[in-house]
Every structure is written in C-alpha cells, then in structure tokens.
Amino acid sequence: MFVILLFILGLTVGSFLNCVIYRLEKDQSFISGRSFCPHCNHVLSWQDLVPVLSFILLKRKCRYCKELISWQYPLVELFTAALFFFIGSRFSDPVGLIYYLIIASLLIIVFVFDLRNHLIPDQVIYFAIGVTFLWHLLSRAQILDFILAGIGASLFFLAIYFLTRKNGLGLGDVEIAFFMGLFLGSPKILLAVFLAFFSGAIVGIILIFLTKKTLKSELAFGPFLVATTLFSLFYGQFLIDSYLNLF
C-alpha cells in the first residue's frame, strides 16, 4: 500500500516537474502562478491537471485552444511515478527515502531539460549538490571520500572539455560530474562514467546509421549521465562485486 501511495505521489510530482521544466526554459518562476496552456496561455482548471488521466480524457488536446499536448507530460509523470515506486521498494528509512526521492526528481528535470535544450540547468545541479552534501553530513558518512570522487570526476570531464576545445562536453557536464561523484562515491562513479560514455557512443552510432546524426552533430550527454547515475545507485555495487569475483 505504501509503494502504491508513492506511485500516486510520483504522478503528482511528475506533473509539477513538467511545470518546472517549462518555466525554467522560459525563465519564469515555478513557485508562484497557476498552470496555463503553453499555446493559448489560458489558465488551466483542476480537471485539466489530473496526471495522465487528463491527457487521455482530453485526447491529447488543450480544452480551450485544441492544440496538441506534448507526450512529454504523461511520460514524465509515469516515469516519475515508476521511479518513486521503485525507490520506495528499496529504501525503508524515512529520511533516506525522502533524500533519494528529491534527488530522483532533480535528475528527471536535468534529463528532460538537457534532452530538449542541450543545456543543463545550473540551479538544479547546484541544489542537488547542496542536498547531497547535507545528506552526507547528517548521515555521518566519510564525506571526504565522496568529495574526492566528485573532484576527480569533474577534473576528468574538465580535461575533456579543454582538450576538445569545448566541443566534446559542456561545463554543465563538468558540474553534473561533480554531483555524480559526490552522490555515488568511489568506485560507483567509475562505473557510471564508463556506462555513460559507452551508452552515448552506442546511441550515437545508431543515430548516425539511421541518418539522424552526423559525426559533427550535437548529442545531449546529460540524459546518459542521469540514467547511469540512477543505474549505478541501484545496481552498481552488484556489478562491481560480480566483476571482482571473476578474479
């Protein structure tokens, strides 16, 4: 029952995250102001804001201007709900659960925002770094180890940034690399970075093969970093232990 409630909470949070993503793109405040249609600017009523269900009942159209609603909205809501459900099934400590739900929400914003704009929102990453730093202090972890992991990851990305003359990665990727190290620690950060580059290369090759991209095309790297961060959080230690047991 608890994880089902978390799923429902995730749907609601996902709806809010969509609002945050849109208003960050428009440089608007997401703290105040009612939700409105991005096409006609009509203020939405509660019937228009029920996660997923409104999208279905309205047949993917705004009630007022009949413009199509982006598939991003239900997909973000469903993914957030599924992630909340999954996190709730793995973490029982209330404080830890809240922490991971907050981080997951911030990473979803980064994933979608970078996918849409090829830009990582600095304020979201800085907030994630602050929350993570506070978590380590409260949990009395060996915070120096996590800080060193963050510095090592960010320096590695910074080196790529300069070696490729700012064309290989952006400074936003350097910032998220520091967060990843601070969040995952060592050795999980090594796995996350490796998987991000590997999966990014595979997707890039596939897109080139399908003539969607060229070697000079820009590919958002943030989504890969977010995906491998979450994967390494849940399965990183298992994979690392399995690999070490081979020797």
C-alpha positions in Angstrom: 0.0 0.0 0.0 2.8 2.4 0.8 4.6 2.0 -2.5 1.2 2.4 -4.3 0.8 5.7 -2.5 4.4 6.6 -3.6 3.4 5.8 -7.2 0.4 8.2 -6.9 2.7 10.8 -5.3 5.1 10.3 -8.2 2.4 11.1 -10.7 1.7 14.4 -8.9 5.4 15.3 -8.5 5.9 14.4 -12.2 3.2 16.9 -13.1 5.0 19.6 -11.1 8.3 18.7 -12.7 6.8 19.3 -16.1 5.8 22.8 -14.9 9.4 23.4 -13.5 11.0 22.3 -16.8 8.7 24.6 -18.9 9.2 27.6 -16.6 13.0 27.1 -16.4 13.0 27.2 -20.2 11.0 30.4 -20.2 13.0 31.8 -17.3 9.7 32.1 -15.2 9.1 31.4 -11.6 7.7 28.0 -10.8 7.0 28.8 -7.2 4.0 31.1 -7.8 1.4 31.4 -10.5 -1.2 29.0 -11.8 -0.6 26.5 -14.5 -1.6 27.6 -18.0 -1.6 26.2 -21.6 1.7 26.9 -23.3 -0.1 27.6 -26.6 -3.0 29.9 -25.6 -1.9 30.9 -22.1 -5.4 30.0 -20.8 -5.3 29.2 -17.0 -6.0 25.5 -16.5 -8.6 24.2 -14.1 -8.2 21.2 -11.9 -9.8 18.9 -14.5 -7.0 19.7 -16.9 -4.3 18.9 -14.4 -5.0 15.3 -13.3 -1.8 13.5 -14.1 -2.1 11.2 -17.2 -5.9 10.9 -16.9 -6.5 14.5 -18.2 -4.1 13.8 -21.1 -6.2 10.7 -22.0 -9.7 12.2 -21.5 -8.8 15.4 -23.4 -7.4 13.2 -26.2 -4.1 15.0 -26.1 -5.7 18.4 -26.9 -6.0 21.6 -24.9 -9.6 22.0 -23.7 -9.5 25.7 -24.8 -7.4 26.1 -28.0 -7.4 22.4 -29.1 -3.7 22.5 -29.7 -1.9 19.1 -29.2 -0.4 18.5 -25.8 3.2 17.1 -25.8 3.8 13.5 -25.0 6.4 14.7 -22.5 3.8 15.5 -19.9 2.3 11.9 -19.4 5.7 10.3 -19.9 7.4 12.4 -17.2 4.5 11.8 -14.9 4.6 8.0 -15.4 8.4 7.7 -15.2 8.5 9.8 -12.0 5.7 7.5 -10.5 7.6 4.4 -11.6 10.8 5.7 -10.1 9.2 6.7 -6.9 7.6 3.2 -6.7 11.0 1.6 -7.3 12.8 3.7 -4.7 10.1 3.1 -2.2 10.5 -0.7 -2.6 14.2 -0.4 -1.9 14.6 2.2 0.9 12.7 1.9 4.1 14.4 4.6 6.2 12.1 7.7 6.0 14.9 10.3 5.9 16.8 8.3 3.3 13.7 7.8 1.3 12.9 11.5 1.1 16.5 12.2 0.1 16.5 9.8 -2.8 13.1 11.0 -3.9 14.3 14.6 -4.0 17.5 13.6 -5.9 15.5 11.5 -8.4 13.1 14.4 -9.0 16.0 16.8 -9.7 17.7 14.3 -12.0 14.5 13.9 -14.0 14.5 17.7 -14.6 18.1 17.6 -15.8 17.3 14.6 -18.1 14.4 16.3 -19.8 15.8 19.8 -19.9 19.1 18.7 -21.4 17.3 16.5 -23.9 15.1 19.4 -25.0 17.6 22.2 -24.9 21.1 20.6 -24.9 21.7 22.6 -21.7 22.0 21.5 -18.1 20.2 23.9 -15.7 22.9 25.1 -13.3 20.5 25.9 -10.4 19.1 22.4 -10.4 22.6 20.8 -10.2 23.7 23.3 -7.5 20.6 22.4 -5.5 21.3 18.7 -5.9 24.9 19.2 -4.8 23.7 21.1 -1.7 21.2 18.5 -0.8 23.7 15.7 -1.2 26.3 17.5 0.8 23.8 18.0 3.6 22.8 14.3 3.4 26.4 13.2 3.9 26.7 15.5 6.9 23.5 14.1 8.5 24.4 10.5 7.8 27.9 11.0 9.2 29.5 9.4 6.1 33.1 9.7 5.1 32.3 12.8 3.2 35.9 13.4 2.2 35.8 10.3 0.1 32.7 11.5 -1.7 34.2 15.0 -2.3 37.3 13.5 -3.7 35.2 11.3 -6.0 33.4 14.4 -7.2 36.6 16.4 -7.7 38.1 13.5 -9.7 35.1 13.1 -11.9 34.8 16.8 -12.6 38.5 17.2 -13.4 38.3 14.3 -15.8 35.4 16.0 -17.6 37.1 19.4 -17.4 40.1 17.9 -19.2 37.9 16.6 -22.0 36.2 20.0 -22.2 39.5 21.8 -22.9 41.1 19.0 -24.9 38.2 19.0 -27.3 38.2 22.8 -27.4 34.8 23.0 -25.7 33.2 20.9 -28.4 33.2 17.5 -26.7 31.4 18.4 -23.5 29.9 21.5 -21.9 30.6 23.0 -18.5 27.2 21.7 -17.4 28.6 18.2 -17.8 31.5 19.1 -15.6 29.1 20.3 -12.9 27.0 17.2 -13.1 30.1 15.0 -13.0 31.0 16.6 -9.6 27.5 15.9 -8.4 27.7 12.3 -9.6 31.0 11.7 -7.6 29.6 13.4 -4.5 26.4 11.3 -4.8 27.8 7.9 -5.7 31.3 7.9 -4.3 34.0 5.6 -5.4 34.0 3.1 -7.2 30.4 3.6 -8.4 31.3 6.9 -10.1 33.8 5.0 -12.3 31.1 2.6 -13.4 28.6 5.4 -14.0 31.0 7.4 -16.2 32.1 4.4 -18.2 28.5 3.4 -18.8 27.6 7.0 -19.8 30.3 7.2 -22.4 29.6 3.6 -23.6 25.9 4.1 -24.0 26.4 7.5 -25.5 28.7 6.1 -28.1 26.2 3.2 -29.0 23.3 5.6 -29.3 25.4 8.0 -31.4 26.4 5.2 -33.8 22.8 4.1 -34.1 21.6 7.6 -34.9 24.4 8.0 -37.5 23.4 4.7 -39.0 19.8 5.8 -39.2 21.0 9.1 -40.8 19.6 11.1 -37.9 23.0 12.4 -36.9 26.5 13.0 -38.3 29.9 12.9 -36.6 29.6 16.6 -36.1 26.1 16.5 -34.7 25.5 17.6 -31.1 24.2 14.9 -28.8 22.9 15.7 -25.3 25.1 13.9 -22.8 23.1 14.8 -19.7 20.5 12.2 -20.1 23.1 9.4 -20.3 24.8 10.8 -17.2 21.5 10.8 -15.3 20.5 7.3 -16.5 23.8 5.8 -15.5 23.8 7.6 -12.2 20.5 6.1 -11.2 21.5 2.7 -12.6 24.8 2.7 -10.6 23.0 3.8 -7.5 20.8 0.7 -7.6 22.9 -1.9 -9.3 26.5 -0.5 -9.3 27.8 -2.4 -6.3 26.3 -5.6 -7.5 28.1 -5.3 -10.9 31.3 -4.2 -9.3 31.3 -7.1 -6.9 30.4 -9.6 -9.7 33.3 -8.3 -11.8 35.8 -8.5 -8.9 34.7 -12.1 -8.1 35.8 -13.2 -11.6 39.4 -12.8 -10.4 
